[in-house]
Amino acid sequence: MNKHTFKANMTGYLFIAPQLILFLVFLVYPIIEGIRLSLFRINYTNEIFVGLDNYKTLFQDPVFLKSTLNTVIFVVCIVALTIIFALFVASAVFDKNAKYVSFIRGSYYIPVMVSMVVMSMVWGFLLNPANGLIPYVAKQLELSNVNFLGNPHTVLPVIIFVTFATNVGQAIILYIASMIGVPKDLFEAAEVDGASRTTIIFKILIPIVKPTTYYLIIMNIIAVLKIFVVIQLLTGGGPNNSSTTLMYFLYNNAFKFNQLGVASAVGVIMFLITLLLSVPQLRAMFKKD
């Protein structure tokens, strides 16, 4: 390696050094420390090595198993709804008048800009069984008076809908941006060959925006696994742990029950779940045809 090449390499390393240091300190180190803490029983003053006992305790805890199932349901439903609905809206409006497209993008993106705390409080008011707007309207229509957040059968769909409605705008924005960048020659050639709009969408448009789909799947999986604010403000994990997720279970163990070792074990399991769910999408994203 000559002197010029060495200087060029060092310049590149110096440019990435700040970001690399932040990555190591705030991402890599917490992961390693979390794995270490998951092997200890932690009290206020000392740490006792217990090996895999924290993991054994978790898998014998029915609340942990219930929260794991709830989290899987959240991930599958919210990611599927977000991708399908965003694709539908984006493919329907991407080639329309520019002002109309801007209006659609702005309308769907407004909830994304609002704090999740504020959105959760608004939905909590709307769904309040005592004086909420939705139960009041249902009562006026002589429908059955259902406590949506207090019923184990309805609480999961409600949380899924609230989270989906709050986050879907970002997916729509990204899909529209990707679709606008598709060469118009492809659509014109397909129309000349007699292809219908449905055929164009499913045979040309959706395959071309596949990288955006992979990106959205990965980011939504990570975001839904970390869902906390909606649960905390709307249900508190109830009723009867029907809406408890892994993140909320981790929070309870860490800050309510002072079980930092058990909470760290939950964090490690969440990290592994995220890794297992994301790796296939990453491999598909970078796969060369």
Secondary structure, 3 states (H helix, E strand, C coil): CCHHHHHHHHHHHHHHHHHHHHHHHHHHHHHHHHHHHCCEEECCCCEEECCCHHHHHHHCCHHHHHHHHHHHHHHHHHHHHHHHHHHHHHHHHCCCCHHHHHHHHHHHHHHHHCCHHHHHHHHHHHHCCCCCHHHHHHHHCCCCCCCCCCCCCCHHHHHHHHHHHHHHHHHHHHHHHHHHCCCHHHHHHHHHCCCCHHHHHHHHHHHHCHHHHHHHHHHHHHHHHCCCHHHHHHCCCCCCCCCCCHHHHHHHHHHHCCCHHHHHHHHHHHHHHHHHHHHHHHHHHHCCC
